[in-house]
Each structure stands twice: as C-alpha cells, then as structure tokens.
Amino acid sequence: MESVKNSKWMQLPRDVLVGSGVINKVDEVCQDLLLGEHGLIITGKKTSGIAGKPVQDMLEDCGKSIDTFVAKRASMEEVERAMELVNEENIGFLMGVGSGSSIDVAKLAATQLGVPFLSIPTAASHDGIVSSRASIIKDGDSASIQANAPMAVIADTEIIAKAPYRLLAAGCGDIISNCTAVLDWELAHRLQNVAFSEYAAALSKMTANILIDSAGSIKPELESSVRMVVKALVSSGVAMSIAGSSRPASGSEHMFSHALNKLAPNPALHGEQCGVGTILMMYLHGGDWRRIKQGLETINAPTTANALGIEDKYILEALVECHKIRPERYTVLGTGITRDAAEIVAKTTGVIS
C-alpha cells in the first residue's frame, strides 16, 4: 500500500524543453517564469564556450543583464563563492549551464539563497540535471544534499549529441541503476517499514526497463538517442520528487559507486560505476543480472573492472565497505558482506576475472 503522510510537498520542474535548438528558447522560458532582468550563469571552463556564452549573448540581446561564474568543481567552496556574487550583484535567478558539476553548484546555491534556478545541460551523464539533490564535495567527501528541483530544464539534443558518447552511456548506467534502487527500497519497506511510494517506484522501474529494452537504439551522435536518455533522466527526477527522497534512483549500487570514489585512485564516471554496481547488486538480490549486463554492453557502457579502468582489488574492497556509506539507508547489503562473498559475486558476474 502507498505509505504517505497527511501532506506532501512535491517539487517538479514547471517547464521542460527537450529537442534540437531549444536552447534558443531560453528567453521565452525566462519570460514564462517571470524571472526578472538580472541573472547569473554558472558554467564550466569547457562548457562556457559550448553553451554558457551563447546563452549569455541571447539573453543580453533580449535586454537582460547576465553575469557568468566559472565553477572549478562541485564543492561547497564554489557554492559559497557563487552565493557571494549573487548577493553582491543583487542577482535574481541562476542558470546551471554545462555538466553535472555546474548544475549542482547552481542548484545548491539557488536553494540556499531562495532564488529560481534553470538547468541547461550540455551532457546527459546522470539524473542531476533534473533531480532535487546536489552532489557536492564537502569537507573532502562527496555528499548528496537535498536541494530544490530546477524550475525549468532546457535540454538541447543537438548540443548534447556532440558531447563525448561516454557521457551519454554513463547517463544510461545511472538510469538502469533504478532497477536495484527500487528493489532495495522495497526491501527496506518490508523489513524496516520505510515509507514507500508505489507510484514513484513504478515510474522508476518503468523508466529503467524501457531503456534496457531500447538499448540497441542508443548510439553515438544520434539526437533520437539523446532524447530518449534525457526523457528517462527527467522521469527519474520526477520519481524522486514524488517519493520525497532519492530512494527510487539510489540504493546499494550508488553506495558501491561512492565507495569506489573513496578507494580507487582514478574512479570512473558516476553513471559508469553505478551501472557496474547494478550488475553486482542484482546478483545479490537474486534477480536477472545478466539482463542488466547485456543492456549495458549493448549501449557500450562498462560492465567490468577493466572497462572502468579500476583494479580488481578496489572493486572487492568497495563491495566489502560500501554498506558503511549510508548506514541509515537499508539495502540488500545489510550489515555488509565478507571478502570471500564479494569475490564470488564479482567473479560470477564477470566484473572481475
């Protein structure tokens, strides 16, 4: 049964634009949302030229005053620097233009300042482009912090299709990881009476399954592939908003990814690690891990430690340690697995040789 409180606050984007050339509609979106005349673009060094400067030029041609802040990384220090600029210049709205880092900095800064925020991604590498959480480095560790969802998402498929295909494949891994995230959520609901939303879980599972079933159509430089992945990322974000937590899209596989970030000298992309984590965790759930692996292979996303560029020993260590990442979040990992069990899981699934 649906477990809810007497009232619930769901944050959803008001405008979502997905398609070729939609970045040219940024001023129309700003007008629709009544955002005012003074905004700040938070972007990255590379993505500034790809989309940051064009967005600034378009809005200034329409009479708006737009400042630009180049974020070095997704850290609390950068969030605080951005907030100082907003306060000094009396800026009324923020735009995250670029990759996940730029969008996360803009998202958290906007939340803490209480101003509107627009998400304008140049890649579809994870669901942070639309979710109500920001992945930020805080006190040396990566933290997932509750934030406001963007008021609008402008995903230009022409721009995103030109990004390295590896980023799109990583986005697919993040979506496919919903499969085990929902299983963990259901398990926590049954064993610990954790609040559970059937609607959010159904949407999350459906999104992942559609992508796995359509894996053969996800190819480099195809706008149709980008549209499919972006829509799936939006659906995952909506599922999290309905649930009021990241549960529909983050479980033991995400804990595994975060453990790798701590342990491996050169971690892979978040979505890539979550994809491999999903194979491992689906095995622990007793589910069809081979389907997960085949889907990722078809998309040309990593399915092994070697493909991730991470040594086998770090995979095993992450499996043993990852239950400690969010101990308050019950998953199939329970109180942890032994080194011997981790080796069986990783070798049986072919993640390590």
SEKE-468774 format. One record per residue (C-alpha): residue in one letter; residue number from 1; x, y, z. Coordinates in nm, 3 decimals. Example, Ala and Ser with C-alpha at 12.3 -4.5 7.8 and 13.67 -1.06 7.14 Angstrom:
2
{r 'A',1,{1.230,-0.450,0.780}}
{r 'S',2,{1.367,-0.106,0.714}}
END
This chain:
353
{r 'M',1,{0.000,0.000,0.000}}
{r 'E',2,{0.105,0.360,-0.056}}
{r 'S',3,{0.263,0.496,0.261}}
{r 'V',4,{0.212,0.873,0.290}}
{r 'K',5,{0.182,1.143,0.550}}
{r 'N',6,{-0.114,1.379,0.575}}
{r 'S',7,{0.053,1.624,0.341}}
{r 'K',8,{0.338,1.610,0.094}}
{r 'W',9,{0.541,1.872,-0.089}}
{r 'M',10,{0.642,1.766,-0.442}}
{r 'Q',11,{0.881,1.984,-0.640}}
{r 'L',12,{0.864,1.937,-1.016}}
{r 'P',13,{1.010,2.147,-1.299}}
{r 'R',14,{0.749,2.382,-1.441}}
{r 'D',15,{0.895,2.386,-1.794}}
{r 'V',16,{1.086,2.100,-1.960}}
{r 'L',17,{1.215,2.159,-2.312}}
{r 'V',18,{1.383,1.871,-2.495}}
{r 'G',19,{1.477,1.892,-2.862}}
{r 'S',20,{1.705,2.032,-3.127}}
{r 'G',21,{1.771,2.404,-3.091}}
{r 'V',22,{1.561,2.452,-2.776}}
{r 'I',23,{1.846,2.648,-2.618}}
{r 'N',24,{1.730,2.936,-2.839}}
{r 'K',25,{1.409,2.948,-2.636}}
{r 'V',26,{1.587,3.038,-2.312}}
{r 'D',27,{1.446,3.393,-2.310}}
{r 'E',28,{1.092,3.262,-2.366}}
{r 'V',29,{1.138,3.032,-2.066}}
{r 'C',30,{1.266,3.321,-1.853}}
{r 'Q',31,{0.962,3.527,-1.952}}
{r 'D',32,{0.724,3.241,-1.881}}
{r 'L',33,{0.872,3.202,-1.534}}
{r 'L',34,{0.880,3.579,-1.470}}
{r 'L',35,{1.245,3.561,-1.372}}
{r 'G',36,{1.340,3.927,-1.390}}
{r 'E',37,{1.626,4.101,-1.566}}
{r 'H',38,{1.944,4.009,-1.376}}
{r 'G',39,{2.070,3.651,-1.385}}
{r 'L',40,{2.387,3.451,-1.325}}
{r 'I',41,{2.517,3.170,-1.542}}
{r 'I',42,{2.720,2.908,-1.356}}
{r 'T',43,{2.920,2.707,-1.605}}
{r 'G',44,{3.250,2.525,-1.653}}
{r 'K',45,{3.567,2.614,-1.837}}
{r 'K',46,{3.488,2.391,-2.137}}
{r 'T',47,{3.111,2.430,-2.137}}
{r 'S',48,{3.127,2.809,-2.123}}
{r 'G',49,{3.205,2.829,-2.493}}
{r 'I',50,{2.970,2.545,-2.586}}
{r 'A',51,{2.656,2.687,-2.424}}
{r 'G',52,{2.736,2.937,-2.148}}
{r 'K',53,{2.842,3.225,-2.370}}
{r 'P',54,{2.566,3.164,-2.631}}
{r 'V',55,{2.302,3.171,-2.353}}
{r 'Q',56,{2.451,3.491,-2.213}}
{r 'D',57,{2.453,3.655,-2.556}}
{r 'M',58,{2.093,3.554,-2.630}}
{r 'L',59,{1.962,3.688,-2.300}}
{r 'E',60,{2.161,4.011,-2.323}}
{r 'D',61,{2.029,4.065,-2.677}}
{r 'C',62,{1.683,4.049,-2.518}}
{r 'G',63,{1.773,4.322,-2.270}}
{r 'K',64,{1.873,4.116,-1.967}}
{r 'S',65,{2.181,4.169,-1.752}}
{r 'I',66,{2.373,3.841,-1.722}}
{r 'D',67,{2.687,3.765,-1.523}}
{r 'T',68,{2.896,3.448,-1.559}}
{r 'F',69,{3.064,3.240,-1.289}}
{r 'V',70,{3.302,2.959,-1.393}}
{r 'A',71,{3.292,2.682,-1.132}}
{r 'K',72,{3.613,2.484,-1.093}}
{r 'R',73,{3.441,2.184,-0.937}}
{r 'A',74,{3.125,2.089,-0.748}}
{r 'S',75,{3.235,2.190,-0.399}}
{r 'M',76,{3.093,2.388,-0.109}}
{r 'E',77,{3.368,2.645,-0.164}}
{r 'E',78,{3.240,2.711,-0.516}}
{r 'V',79,{2.880,2.722,-0.393}}
{r 'E',80,{2.975,2.985,-0.136}}
{r 'R',81,{3.168,3.189,-0.395}}
{r 'A',82,{2.867,3.186,-0.624}}
{r 'M',83,{2.638,3.292,-0.339}}
{r 'E',84,{2.865,3.586,-0.256}}
{r 'L',85,{2.847,3.705,-0.616}}
{r 'V',86,{2.467,3.676,-0.620}}
{r 'N',87,{2.438,3.883,-0.302}}
{r 'E',88,{2.689,4.145,-0.416}}
{r 'E',89,{2.526,4.196,-0.756}}
{r 'N',90,{2.163,4.157,-0.641}}
{r 'I',91,{2.106,3.875,-0.889}}
{r 'G',92,{1.753,3.736,-0.916}}
{r 'F',93,{1.796,3.392,-1.076}}
{r 'L',94,{2.062,3.131,-1.155}}
{r 'M',95,{2.128,2.909,-1.453}}
{r 'G',96,{2.343,2.596,-1.441}}
{r 'V',97,{2.483,2.564,-1.792}}
{r 'G',98,{2.708,2.268,-1.856}}
{r 'S',99,{2.786,1.935,-1.698}}
{r 'G',100,{2.672,1.793,-1.368}}
{r 'S',101,{2.921,1.996,-1.165}}
{r 'S',102,{2.800,2.334,-1.289}}
{r 'I',103,{2.438,2.235,-1.244}}
{r 'D',104,{2.495,2.103,-0.890}}
{r 'V',105,{2.672,2.424,-0.783}}
{r 'A',106,{2.392,2.638,-0.929}}
{r 'K',107,{2.124,2.414,-0.778}}
{r 'L',108,{2.257,2.427,-0.424}}
{r 'A',109,{2.344,2.798,-0.436}}
{r 'A',110,{1.995,2.881,-0.563}}
{r 'T',111,{1.837,2.666,-0.293}}
{r 'Q',112,{2.031,2.830,-0.011}}
{r 'L',113,{1.959,3.177,-0.149}}
{r 'G',114,{1.593,3.108,-0.219}}
{r 'V',115,{1.610,3.215,-0.585}}
{r 'P',116,{1.490,3.037,-0.902}}
{r 'F',117,{1.721,2.801,-1.089}}
{r 'L',118,{1.730,2.678,-1.451}}
{r 'S',119,{1.910,2.361,-1.560}}
{r 'I',120,{2.069,2.377,-1.908}}
{r 'P',121,{2.276,2.059,-1.954}}
{r 'T',122,{2.540,2.008,-2.222}}
{r 'A',123,{2.561,1.635,-2.145}}
{r 'A',124,{2.320,1.370,-2.017}}
{r 'S',125,{2.556,1.181,-1.787}}
{r 'H',126,{2.332,1.149,-1.477}}
{r 'D',127,{1.992,1.245,-1.332}}
{r 'G',128,{2.131,1.550,-1.152}}
{r 'I',129,{2.013,1.763,-1.445}}
{r 'V',130,{1.658,1.747,-1.307}}
{r 'S',131,{1.669,1.596,-0.957}}
{r 'S',132,{1.619,1.770,-0.625}}
{r 'R',133,{1.959,1.666,-0.493}}
{r 'A',134,{2.307,1.811,-0.546}}
{r 'S',135,{2.629,1.608,-0.538}}
{r 'I',136,{2.880,1.836,-0.366}}
{r 'I',137,{3.227,1.786,-0.221}}
{r 'K',138,{3.201,1.887,0.142}}
{r 'D',139,{3.485,1.854,0.394}}
{r 'G',140,{3.677,1.642,0.145}}
{r 'D',141,{3.397,1.389,0.086}}
{r 'S',142,{3.125,1.371,-0.178}}
{r 'A',143,{2.784,1.441,-0.026}}
{r 'S',144,{2.434,1.417,-0.172}}
{r 'I',145,{2.250,1.724,-0.041}}
{r 'Q',146,{1.877,1.795,-0.060}}
{r 'A',147,{1.809,2.092,-0.288}}
{r 'N',148,{1.529,2.248,-0.487}}
{r 'A',149,{1.445,2.096,-0.824}}
{r 'P',150,{1.506,2.329,-1.120}}
{r 'M',151,{1.215,2.549,-1.223}}
{r 'A',152,{1.296,2.461,-1.584}}
{r 'V',153,{1.511,2.217,-1.778}}
{r 'I',154,{1.632,2.315,-2.127}}
{r 'A',155,{1.799,2.011,-2.285}}
{r 'D',156,{1.917,2.087,-2.638}}
{r 'T',157,{1.964,1.749,-2.806}}
{r 'E',158,{2.183,1.898,-3.078}}
{r 'I',159,{2.434,2.018,-2.818}}
{r 'I',160,{2.417,1.706,-2.603}}
{r 'A',161,{2.464,1.477,-2.905}}
{r 'K',162,{2.801,1.643,-2.970}}
{r 'A',163,{2.929,1.562,-2.621}}
{r 'P',164,{3.150,1.252,-2.583}}
{r 'Y',165,{2.935,0.938,-2.616}}
{r 'R',166,{3.087,0.806,-2.294}}
{r 'L',167,{2.884,1.068,-2.102}}
{r 'L',168,{2.556,0.954,-2.259}}
{r 'A',169,{2.640,0.589,-2.187}}
{r 'A',170,{2.710,0.688,-1.825}}
{r 'G',171,{2.368,0.851,-1.809}}
{r 'C',172,{2.220,0.521,-1.922}}
{r 'G',173,{2.403,0.344,-1.640}}
{r 'D',174,{2.253,0.588,-1.390}}
{r 'I',175,{1.903,0.520,-1.524}}
{r 'I',176,{1.945,0.142,-1.534}}
{r 'S',177,{2.058,0.152,-1.170}}
{r 'N',178,{1.694,0.231,-1.081}}
{r 'C',179,{1.635,-0.145,-1.109}}
{r 'T',180,{1.826,-0.227,-0.791}}
{r 'A',181,{1.748,0.102,-0.620}}
{r 'V',182,{1.377,0.014,-0.621}}
{r 'L',183,{1.446,-0.343,-0.504}}
{r 'D',184,{1.644,-0.202,-0.210}}
{r 'W',185,{1.361,0.039,-0.135}}
{r 'E',186,{1.103,-0.240,-0.139}}
{r 'L',187,{1.324,-0.448,0.090}}
{r 'A',188,{1.363,-0.160,0.335}}
{r 'H',189,{0.986,-0.110,0.330}}
{r 'R',190,{0.917,-0.476,0.410}}
{r 'L',191,{1.186,-0.519,0.676}}
{r 'Q',192,{1.202,-0.174,0.836}}
{r 'N',193,{0.871,-0.012,0.740}}
{r 'V',194,{1.048,0.262,0.544}}
{r 'A',195,{0.797,0.492,0.374}}
{r 'F',196,{0.730,0.364,0.021}}
{r 'S',197,{0.553,0.509,-0.282}}
{r 'E',198,{0.416,0.261,-0.533}}
{r 'Y',199,{0.373,0.538,-0.789}}
{r 'A',200,{0.733,0.656,-0.763}}
{r 'A',201,{0.865,0.301,-0.768}}
{r 'A',202,{0.656,0.208,-1.073}}
{r 'L',203,{0.774,0.515,-1.266}}
{r 'S',204,{1.136,0.449,-1.176}}
{r 'K',205,{1.123,0.081,-1.276}}
{r 'M',206,{0.937,0.156,-1.598}}
{r 'T',207,{1.198,0.416,-1.695}}
{r 'A',208,{1.485,0.172,-1.644}}
{r 'N',209,{1.310,-0.114,-1.823}}
{r 'I',210,{1.222,0.095,-2.126}}
{r 'L',211,{1.586,0.197,-2.160}}
{r 'I',212,{1.713,-0.161,-2.127}}
{r 'D',213,{1.460,-0.281,-2.386}}
{r 'S',214,{1.566,0.003,-2.619}}
{r 'A',215,{1.940,-0.036,-2.560}}
{r 'G',216,{2.004,-0.120,-2.925}}
{r 'S',217,{1.882,0.223,-3.034}}
{r 'I',218,{2.124,0.416,-2.809}}
{r 'K',219,{2.411,0.515,-3.038}}
{r 'P',220,{2.671,0.793,-3.067}}
{r 'E',221,{2.579,1.130,-3.218}}
{r 'L',222,{2.210,1.046,-3.261}}
{r 'E',223,{1.968,1.309,-3.135}}
{r 'S',224,{1.700,1.041,-3.106}}
{r 'S',225,{1.923,0.858,-2.855}}
{r 'V',226,{1.976,1.179,-2.660}}
{r 'R',227,{1.600,1.247,-2.648}}
{r 'M',228,{1.534,0.901,-2.509}}
{r 'V',229,{1.801,0.930,-2.239}}
{r 'V',230,{1.708,1.285,-2.137}}
{r 'K',231,{1.341,1.191,-2.106}}
{r 'A',232,{1.443,0.894,-1.891}}
{r 'L',233,{1.655,1.119,-1.668}}
{r 'V',234,{1.360,1.357,-1.632}}
{r 'S',235,{1.135,1.065,-1.536}}
{r 'S',236,{1.384,0.955,-1.270}}
{r 'G',237,{1.389,1.307,-1.131}}
{r 'V',238,{1.010,1.315,-1.119}}
{r 'A',239,{1.004,0.979,-0.939}}
{r 'M',240,{1.235,1.120,-0.672}}
{r 'S',241,{1.015,1.426,-0.634}}
{r 'I',242,{0.706,1.208,-0.590}}
{r 'A',243,{0.888,0.997,-0.331}}
{r 'G',244,{1.034,1.294,-0.149}}
{r 'S',245,{1.371,1.118,-0.143}}
{r 'S',246,{1.636,0.972,-0.375}}
{r 'R',247,{1.518,0.618,-0.295}}
{r 'P',248,{1.367,0.547,-0.641}}
{r 'A',249,{1.703,0.608,-0.810}}
{r 'S',250,{1.970,0.546,-0.546}}
{r 'G',251,{2.039,0.232,-0.350}}
{r 'S',252,{2.322,-0.014,-0.288}}
{r 'E',253,{2.462,0.038,-0.639}}
{r 'H',254,{2.511,0.409,-0.565}}
{r 'M',255,{2.676,0.322,-0.232}}
{r 'F',256,{2.916,0.100,-0.428}}
{r 'S',257,{2.995,0.388,-0.663}}
{r 'H',258,{3.059,0.628,-0.374}}
{r 'A',259,{3.286,0.367,-0.211}}
{r 'L',260,{3.488,0.343,-0.533}}
{r 'N',261,{3.524,0.722,-0.532}}
{r 'K',262,{3.683,0.695,-0.190}}
{r 'L',263,{3.901,0.392,-0.254}}
{r 'A',264,{4.011,0.389,-0.618}}
{r 'P',265,{4.296,0.622,-0.720}}
{r 'N',266,{4.123,0.702,-1.051}}
{r 'P',267,{3.746,0.647,-1.028}}
{r 'A',268,{3.534,0.622,-1.341}}
{r 'L',269,{3.224,0.830,-1.415}}
{r 'H',270,{2.941,0.814,-1.161}}
{r 'G',271,{2.694,0.653,-1.402}}
{r 'E',272,{2.951,0.401,-1.523}}
{r 'Q',273,{3.023,0.285,-1.169}}
{r 'C',274,{2.651,0.272,-1.086}}
{r 'G',275,{2.592,0.053,-1.391}}
{r 'V',276,{2.855,-0.199,-1.279}}
{r 'G',277,{2.721,-0.174,-0.925}}
{r 'T',278,{2.375,-0.263,-1.054}}
{r 'I',279,{2.506,-0.588,-1.202}}
{r 'L',280,{2.661,-0.681,-0.867}}
{r 'M',281,{2.363,-0.580,-0.655}}
{r 'M',282,{2.113,-0.750,-0.883}}
{r 'Y',283,{2.309,-1.072,-0.827}}
{r 'L',284,{2.277,-1.021,-0.451}}
{r 'H',285,{1.902,-0.965,-0.492}}
{r 'G',286,{1.879,-1.293,-0.685}}
{r 'G',287,{1.749,-1.106,-0.990}}
{r 'D',288,{1.832,-1.117,-1.360}}
{r 'W',289,{2.177,-0.957,-1.351}}
{r 'R',290,{2.255,-1.095,-1.697}}
{r 'R',291,{1.982,-0.874,-1.848}}
{r 'I',292,{2.137,-0.571,-1.682}}
{r 'K',293,{2.482,-0.663,-1.810}}
{r 'Q',294,{2.359,-0.730,-2.163}}
{r 'G',295,{2.178,-0.397,-2.174}}
{r 'L',296,{2.489,-0.208,-2.062}}
{r 'E',297,{2.707,-0.398,-2.312}}
{r 'T',298,{2.466,-0.313,-2.594}}
{r 'I',299,{2.489,0.055,-2.501}}
{r 'N',300,{2.870,0.015,-2.484}}
{r 'A',301,{2.882,0.111,-2.117}}
{r 'P',302,{3.138,-0.057,-1.885}}
{r 'T',303,{3.047,-0.390,-1.727}}
{r 'T',304,{3.386,-0.493,-1.587}}
{r 'A',305,{3.656,-0.355,-1.361}}
{r 'N',306,{3.891,-0.347,-1.659}}
{r 'A',307,{3.645,-0.138,-1.863}}
{r 'L',308,{3.611,0.102,-1.569}}
{r 'G',309,{3.990,0.132,-1.554}}
{r 'I',310,{3.985,0.022,-1.190}}
{r 'E',311,{4.189,-0.262,-1.042}}
{r 'D',312,{4.003,-0.571,-0.920}}
{r 'K',313,{4.120,-0.518,-0.562}}
{r 'Y',314,{3.934,-0.186,-0.540}}
{r 'I',315,{3.614,-0.345,-0.669}}
{r 'L',316,{3.633,-0.606,-0.394}}
{r 'E',317,{3.722,-0.351,-0.128}}
{r 'A',318,{3.432,-0.130,-0.236}}
{r 'L',319,{3.192,-0.425,-0.216}}
{r 'V',320,{3.306,-0.502,0.138}}
{r 'E',321,{3.298,-0.140,0.256}}
{r 'C',322,{3.008,0.018,0.068}}
{r 'H',323,{2.741,-0.067,0.328}}
{r 'K',324,{2.909,0.195,0.551}}
{r 'I',325,{2.849,0.481,0.306}}
{r 'R',326,{2.490,0.548,0.417}}
{r 'P',327,{2.434,0.317,0.713}}
{r 'E',328,{2.091,0.470,0.779}}
{r 'R',329,{1.972,0.355,0.434}}
{r 'Y',330,{1.881,-0.013,0.448}}
{r 'T',331,{1.969,-0.213,0.135}}
{r 'V',332,{2.041,-0.569,0.027}}
{r 'L',333,{2.392,-0.517,0.168}}
{r 'G',334,{2.253,-0.525,0.522}}
{r 'T',335,{2.544,-0.507,0.764}}
{r 'G',336,{2.793,-0.589,0.491}}
{r 'I',337,{2.934,-0.886,0.301}}
{r 'T',338,{3.259,-1.074,0.356}}
{r 'R',339,{3.563,-1.056,0.131}}
{r 'D',340,{3.506,-1.414,0.016}}
{r 'A',341,{3.143,-1.341,-0.069}}
{r 'A',342,{3.246,-1.025,-0.255}}
{r 'E',343,{3.490,-1.226,-0.466}}
{r 'I',344,{3.221,-1.480,-0.554}}
{r 'V',345,{2.980,-1.203,-0.657}}
{r 'A',346,{3.236,-1.018,-0.867}}
{r 'K',347,{3.374,-1.328,-1.039}}
{r 'T',348,{3.037,-1.491,-1.105}}
{r 'T',349,{2.908,-1.176,-1.276}}
{r 'G',350,{3.234,-1.132,-1.468}}
{r 'V',351,{3.302,-0.791,-1.317}}
{r 'I',352,{3.648,-0.918,-1.223}}
{r 'S',353,{3.839,-1.204,-1.385}}
END
